[in-house]
């Protein structure tokens, strides 16, 4: 599906581009490429006076605030994390006007003030980027759709642990939640529909 529009009040929401996450091997895009494309989008959004939301995942050192559910894959919150693993990458830092959200779950809406931050600014649409496509990005896209936001997904500014997981989200899930496009397509549409 081709991108149709970006609402006048659209925000870029960046999922988990933090030191400990981007250090993991990713496919089909490298984390470095995802960061670079996200920086391109963030710069474009800022230049048009549109919000950039930097979401990070973090848990307490003792894991007390990690999601407690039993899973076949084991508990994801256990074990100590290296110092600074939850710090947003340098390439996206240094913009005090950006909104920062810390989550304790896969998705960026549950248990955070993301929805309040967006609604207070009159945001009706979000563009999503980040890691991992099938986990944090997809969970956030699902919740955004359920909250009534228009959702656009920058398919080359997200990546996963396997290409199969990435493609499943891109091809099967995202078309049911919103519209997909590349960084270049989103940037072009933003430039066509916005004036400073």
C-alpha positions as CSV (number, residue, x, y, z in Angstrom):
1,X,0.0,0.0,0.0
2,X,1.3,3.4,-0.8
3,X,1.4,6.1,1.8
4,X,-1.6,8.4,1.5
5,X,-1.0,11.2,3.9
6,X,0.6,12.5,7.1
7,X,-1.7,14.3,9.4
8,X,-0.9,17.9,10.3
9,X,-0.2,16.7,13.9
10,X,2.1,13.7,13.4
11,X,4.8,12.5,15.7
12,X,7.8,10.3,15.2
13,X,8.0,7.5,17.8
14,X,11.4,5.8,18.1
15,X,11.4,2.4,19.8
16,X,14.4,1.1,21.8
17,X,17.3,2.7,19.9
18,X,19.5,2.4,22.9
19,X,23.0,1.1,23.5
20,X,22.2,-2.4,24.7
21,X,19.6,-3.0,22.0
22,X,21.5,-1.7,19.0
23,X,24.5,-3.8,20.0
24,X,22.6,-7.0,19.2
25,X,23.0,-8.5,15.7
26,X,19.9,-7.7,13.6
27,X,18.4,-8.6,10.3
28,X,17.5,-7.7,7.6
29,X,18.9,-4.2,8.3
30,X,21.9,-3.5,10.5
31,X,21.1,-1.5,13.7
32,X,23.5,1.2,12.4
33,X,21.4,1.6,9.2
34,X,18.2,1.8,11.3
35,X,19.8,4.4,13.6
36,X,21.0,6.4,10.5
37,X,17.5,6.3,8.9
38,X,15.8,7.2,12.1
39,X,18.2,10.2,12.5
40,X,17.2,11.3,9.0
41,X,13.5,11.1,9.9
42,X,14.0,12.8,13.3
43,X,15.8,15.7,11.7
44,X,13.0,16.1,9.2
45,X,10.3,16.0,11.9
46,X,12.2,18.5,14.1
47,X,12.7,20.8,11.1
48,X,8.9,20.9,10.6
49,X,8.3,21.5,14.3
50,X,6.8,18.0,14.8
51,X,7.5,16.0,18.0
52,X,10.1,13.3,18.2
53,X,9.5,10.7,20.9
54,X,12.4,8.6,22.1
55,X,11.3,5.5,23.8
56,X,13.6,3.3,25.8
57,X,13.1,0.1,27.7
58,X,14.6,-0.2,31.2
59,X,14.1,-2.3,34.3
60,X,15.3,-2.0,37.9
61,X,18.6,-3.8,38.7
62,X,16.7,-6.4,40.7
63,X,14.1,-7.0,37.9
64,X,11.3,-6.1,40.3
65,X,9.5,-4.0,37.6
66,X,9.9,-6.4,34.7
67,X,6.9,-8.1,33.2
68,X,6.3,-11.2,35.4
69,X,4.4,-13.5,33.1
70,X,5.5,-17.1,32.5
71,X,6.6,-17.9,29.0
72,X,8.1,-20.8,27.1
73,X,11.1,-18.7,26.2
74,X,11.9,-17.9,29.8
75,X,11.7,-14.7,31.8
76,X,13.2,-11.8,29.8
77,X,13.7,-9.5,32.7
78,X,16.2,-11.6,34.6
79,X,19.9,-11.0,34.9
80,X,21.9,-7.9,35.4
81,X,22.4,-5.5,32.5
82,X,25.6,-3.7,31.7
83,X,26.0,-0.1,32.8
84,X,24.4,2.2,30.2
85,X,22.5,-0.5,28.3
86,X,19.3,1.6,28.4
87,X,20.8,4.9,27.3
88,X,19.5,6.3,24.0
89,X,22.2,6.2,21.3
90,X,24.3,9.3,20.9
91,X,23.1,9.9,17.3
92,X,19.6,10.7,18.6
93,X,20.5,12.5,21.9
94,X,21.1,16.2,22.4
95,X,17.7,17.5,21.5
96,X,16.0,18.8,24.7
97,X,12.7,19.3,22.9
98,X,12.4,15.6,22.3
99,X,9.9,13.7,24.4
100,X,11.4,10.8,26.4
101,X,9.4,7.8,27.5
102,X,10.7,4.9,29.6
103,X,8.7,1.6,29.3
104,X,8.9,-1.6,31.2
105,X,7.1,-3.7,28.6
106,X,7.4,-4.5,24.9
107,X,4.9,-1.8,23.9
108,X,5.4,1.9,24.6
109,X,1.8,2.7,25.7
110,X,1.1,0.3,28.6
111,X,2.3,1.8,31.9
112,X,3.8,5.0,30.4
113,X,2.6,8.5,29.8
114,X,3.0,8.2,26.0
115,X,-0.7,8.5,25.2
116,X,-1.0,11.6,27.4
117,X,2.1,13.2,25.9
118,X,0.7,12.7,22.4
119,X,-2.9,13.7,23.1
120,X,-1.8,16.9,24.9
121,X,0.0,17.9,21.7
122,X,-3.0,17.1,19.5
123,X,-1.2,14.2,17.8
124,X,-3.4,12.1,15.6
125,X,-0.8,10.0,13.7
126,X,2.5,8.4,14.6
127,X,5.4,7.2,12.4
128,X,7.2,4.3,14.0
129,X,10.9,3.2,13.8
130,X,13.1,1.0,16.0
131,X,14.1,-2.4,17.1
132,X,12.7,-5.1,17.2
133,X,10.1,-5.0,14.4
134,X,8.1,-7.9,15.8
135,X,8.4,-7.0,19.4
136,X,8.6,-3.4,20.6
137,X,7.6,-1.8,17.3
138,X,4.7,-4.2,16.6
139,X,3.4,-4.0,20.2
140,X,3.5,-0.2,20.0
141,X,1.8,-0.2,16.6
142,X,-1.0,-2.5,17.8
143,X,-1.6,-0.3,20.9
144,X,-1.5,2.9,18.8
145,X,-4.1,1.5,16.4
146,X,-6.3,0.5,19.4
147,X,-5.9,4.0,20.8
148,X,-7.2,5.5,17.6
149,X,-4.0,6.9,16.1
150,X,-3.2,6.7,12.4
151,X,-0.1,4.5,12.2
152,X,2.7,4.7,9.6
153,X,5.6,2.3,9.8
154,X,9.1,3.1,8.3
155,X,9.9,-0.4,7.1
156,X,13.6,0.3,6.4
157,X,14.1,2.1,9.8
158,X,13.3,-1.0,11.8
159,X,14.8,-4.4,12.1
160,X,14.6,-7.6,14.1
161,X,16.6,-10.6,15.3
162,X,15.6,-12.7,12.2
163,X,14.5,-11.6,8.7
164,X,11.5,-14.0,9.1
165,X,10.2,-12.1,12.2
166,X,10.7,-8.8,10.4
167,X,8.9,-9.8,7.3
168,X,6.0,-11.4,9.1
169,X,5.3,-8.0,10.8
170,X,5.9,-6.0,7.6
171,X,3.8,-8.2,5.3
172,X,1.1,-9.7,7.5
173,X,0.6,-7.5,10.6
174,X,1.4,-3.9,9.7
175,X,-1.0,-3.6,6.7
176,X,-3.8,-4.3,9.2
177,X,-2.6,-1.6,11.6
178,X,-1.6,1.3,9.2
179,X,0.4,2.2,6.2
180,X,4.0,1.3,5.4
181,X,6.7,3.1,3.6
182,X,10.4,3.6,3.4
183,X,12.3,6.4,5.1
184,X,12.7,8.2,1.7
185,X,9.0,7.9,1.0
186,X,8.0,9.2,4.4
187,X,10.5,12.1,4.2
188,X,9.3,13.0,0.7
189,X,5.6,13.0,1.8
190,X,6.6,15.1,4.9
191,X,8.3,17.7,2.7
192,X,5.4,17.8,0.3
193,X,2.8,18.3,2.9
194,X,4.5,20.6,5.4
195,X,5.8,24.1,5.6
196,X,7.9,25.4,8.5
